Amino acid sequence: MAGSTHTVTNQPPPLVGYDVYGADRALTEAVERHLAPELLAEAHGDLCALGRSAGSAQLQEWAAQANENPPRLRTHDRYGNRVDEVDFHPAWHRLLGKGVAAGLTSAWTRPGGHVRRAAGFLVWTQVEAGNGCPLSMTHAAVPALRADPESAATWEPLLTSTVYDRGLRPVGEKAGALLGMAMTEKQGGSDVRANTTAARRLPDGGSYELTGHKWFCSAPMSDGFLVLAQAPEGLTCFLVPRVLDDGSRNAFRIQRLKDKLGNRSNASAEVEFAGTWARRVGEEGRGVRTVIEMVAATRLDCVLGSAGLMRQAVAQAVHHCTHREAFGGKLVDKPLMRNVLADLALESEAATALGLRLAAAYDDGGEQERALLRIAVPAAKYWVTKRCTPVTVEAAECLGGNGYVEESGMPRLVRESPLNSIWEGAGNVQALDVLRALRREPLALNAYLQEVGRARGADHRLDAAIKDLLTELADLEGIEARARRLTERLALVLQGSLLVRFAPPEVADAFCASRLSAEGGAAFGTLPHSLDLASIVDRAGPQA
């Protein structure tokens, strides 16, 4: 019989059995700020239920299972018939079903729907980020489909349904449906106007036959896809169902699944079209304009997804340091560790505040808010997603060697962290999109300046940052080469204005000192020691 060599002590308990939503003060306050009072009770009830589910041991186990057992491509059945199906572990289906049931594809159908969904998506990303892809694609497809009222009448009720109806069947037989995207090709990537997939018009006028390929197809197990292809009049958007109305399979050949750095539970595919039936969505030659709202919605989800990853990383780090002792006391009470944790918490809260503000702009829908989104979404997508990787890596370091071990969950967060910066247009694409908005849409800059101007006079560092930003905007010399710097400043000033207006004074003070002036360093943990760092860390704790 083996003898005991030691007693396990000084190991933090698992962060489990808590309300992921209710324990996030920055998130709950943002929901209260942006939702109408009459909606709050129901929204808080729904989000707390989702938060408790997200924090449960059962769902954390499902998340681990879904990532340890990635999807598998099955091109043929046992008889040699082409089927092109993707098989997932049962845990994936359970998680995706809960996400659909929680309304994470139904923002367009209820008052305050975008804020409520944004908060839910931020919570759900913390459990398992991979199933966020089909949830995001399905949610974002709704405004694009509305360019074809007939398709929207059929598909929108299914996309916004709270029923996860898995399996490939004609959509008329289903209680819910998922929609993916297939836009980019080998030769063009983000330059979709270089696409070569061809669309041949069929005699009925609204139907087409596609021939070509897609290098990245998101969520290939979906019921349908929005696809960009070259029609006679130019690049056009099409709806491609997996199963036709007569029950036969559409020509949708999955060549292989991508072997990705992270996002392992989710499938991303290379596909080919050969005589594939498609229905036109929007006018011929107006494909980019048709999908632009879909792209904006998925970009906001990149912001929210990164905010969720950062929040979970910070929660794990604070939880660990609250329970772990070293060198005569709790790690959380050590001045240098407290500085690191506070710095990470600032980044997380700023991302949450910005993401929820943009979701509220969608709910408002007015001209001013739409103009703000035009410049703020690409700026936020650029900056927040780029901050995710350094935050998750630093948070893992707070756990020491334990943070480098798979069982901690931190490596999965680290592997996932670069994804949102790359997908839906990488950094340069976002920065150039900001320049495009500045040049073509003067209302966008006006809306942005009015938004940040609401905080003017509350903090001298924010005021100085706004002034410097105006100076930079006035200088058009070499503007494209400076696009990243300009976009970064636009995002930081907007985050600072939101925190100055709505966050506790110690949070706003620390953010303005470290992000808007030269009082912080390049690495996390370099905040001025005179700040109220203990209060910032206490606010960021998961309160398990």
Summary of the structure (lengths in Angstrom):
residues: 544
radius of gyration: 23.6
end to end distance: 38.0
largest distance: 81.0
contacts: 1954
relative contact order: 0.10
helix: 55%
strand: 13%
